[in-house]
Amino acid sequence: METQNPHDDPAPAQMVAGALAHLARHMTTGCPRAAELAALLLARIAADADADPHLRAHAHELVDILDREQSARPMPSSRFADTAERLAGAWRA
């Protein structure tokens, strides 16, 4: 008898909870990685044929909003360069 690994296929409620947690972090801190993770989870929810149609529609809408927000942001040459620039600014102040 095979046991299913709970990390292989999280329940929809777990994905929604995770997406909301990442979305809240992004909204409070502006963290782009949190936005990426929220969008990934929301995209999975939107693509889940077994999910409630209203949930799927709202998840898809949030993915679109996050994608537009990310594309509107200027991308630093690298995450390390962005961090280095912020640290250098702190030393100058």
N, C-alpha and C positions, 0 to 999 in steps of 0.2 A: 504494500500500500504506500503510495507516494503522498507526502505531505506538501502542501503548497506553501511556498515562501511568501509571507505577507507583504514583502517588499516588491514582489514581481508585478502584482496588479493591484494597486491600492483601490479601495472602495471609493465611489464617487464622493461621498461625504468627506473622506480624507483628502481627496484632491481639492475640493472646494475649500476646506479649512486651510490647507497649505497655500493655495492661491490667495486667499484673503490675508493670510499672515504676511506673505511676501508683498502683496499690494499695499498693506498698511505700512510696512517698513519703507517701501518706496515713497509713499505719500508723506511720511514723517521725516525721512532723511534725504530723499532724493537719490537714493542708491540705485544706479542703473542696473546692477546685477539683480537686485530684488525685483525690478520691473521685468527683466528677462525671465527669471524663474516663474513669476506670476503668469506671464504670457504663455510660457511653455505648458504649465498646468491647465490654464484656461483653454488653450488650443486642444489639449487632450479631452477636456470636458466637452468642448464644442463638437469634436469629431466622434464622440461616443453615441452610437446609434441607440443605445439602451437608455440614455439619459432623457430626462424630461425635456420636451421641445422648447419650453420657455427658458429653462436653464441653459440649454445649448445656445439659444439665440442671444441671451445676455452674455454668456461667456465669449461668444464670437464678437459681440460688440465691444467688450472690454479688450480683447486681443487687438482689434482694429485701433482702438484709442491708444493703447500702449505702443503699438507699432508706429503710429503717426507721431507720438511724442518722442520716441527713440530716433526716428528719422529726422526730426526737427533739431535735435541736439547736435552740436558739432562734436565729431569724434576726435579724441586726442590720438596722437600717433601711437601711443600705447598706454596701458593702465599704469605702468611704472613711470612713464613720463609725466602723466597727470599728477600722480602722487608726489613725484619729485618736485614738480612745479609748485604744488601747494605747500610742501615743506620748505622750499626755498623762500616762498612768500612769507611764511611765518618767521623765518630767520631775519628777513629784511625789516619786518615791522618793529 
